[in-house]
């Protein structure tokens, strides 16, 4: 009988430790979340509750706000994004040199280095993308000449 009580107490203690470890890990994960991730998560929740028509209207509204930006506002946003990209890239490189990088972060580092190389190669170092000839529609594909 004493052994049974001992086992029950030990099992309850182990379950309590496991549950507290799970809760602690969840709290740490939530606190490590970036502010931009929290904003994205909030927007995702807001959009999730809208009907498709309302969602499209909201997207259009946000796009129109961005299109109404002055050149200075655009340049400031580009600079902010460039700085954030460079900071993330340097953090990943530092982790790689320290040897504390995960497999997922290694893949992210490779993709970011490729992206930076392409941007430098095409000389678009922050310049706006070229305008499409037909507004929002992509150019029509050209058909090869018909064989006779």
C-alpha positions, -999 to 999 in steps of 0.1 A, spaced: 0 0 0 28 24 8 45 16 -25 13 25 -43 10 59 -26 46 65 -33 41 58 -70 10 80 -72 28 109 -55 58 105 -78 35 103 -109 16 135 -98 49 153 -92 62 143 -126 30 154 -143 32 188 -125 68 194 -135 59 185 -171 29 208 -172 49 237 -157 77 232 -183 52 233 -211 36 265 -198 70 281 -193 81 272 -228 48 287 -242 53 319 -223 89 322 -235 78 316 -271 52 344 -268 76 368 -253 103 361 -279 78 370 -307 88 401 -326 66 432 -325 62 429 -363 51 393 -359 25 405 -334 12 431 -358 10 406 -386 -8 381 -363 -33 409 -353 -39 418 -390 -44 382 -399 -70 378 -372 -87 410 -383 -88 399 -419 -99 364 -409 -132 377 -395 -141 397 -426 -161 386 -456 -143 382 -489 -158 415 -502 -148 434 -470 -113 419 -472 -108 430 -508 -121 465 -499 -96 467 -470 -67 455 -492 -76 482 -518 -78 508 -491 -44 499 -477 -29 498 -512 -43 533 -520 -28 546 -488 6 533 -498 2 547 -533 -5 581 -519 28 583 -500 52 611 -509 86 602 -523 101 610 -489 78 586 -471 86 558 -497 123 564 -493 120 563 -455 101 530 -456 126 515 -480 154 526 -457 136 511 -427 131 478 -446 167 478 -458 180 483 -423 158 455 -409 170 432 -437 207 440 -431 203 436 -393 186 402 -398 213 392 -422 241 403 -399 225 385 -369 223 352 -389 259 356 -401 270 362 -364 251 330 -353 268 311 -381 303 322 -370 294 314 -333 282 280 -344 247 285 -328 227 286 -360 199 261 -366 191 243 -398 161 266 -405 182 297 -399 209 283 -422 184 280 -450 171 315 -442 206 329 -444 212 313 -478 180 327 -492 187 362 -478 223 362 -492 209 352 -527 183 380 -524 210 405 -516 232 393 -544 203 396 -569 194 431 -557 230 442 -561 234 425 -595 204 442 -610 213 476 -595 180 480 -578 195 489 -544 162 502 -531 147 517 -562 110 512 -569 101 483 -593 95 493 -629 59 501 -638 39 475 -658 28 488 -692 -9 479 -687 -15 490 -651 -21 460 -629 -23 435 -657 8 415 -667 19 419 -704 1 395 -727 23 365 -737 36 366 -773 25 337 -795 51 320 -817 44 325 -854 22 298 -869 39 271 -888 29 268 -925 
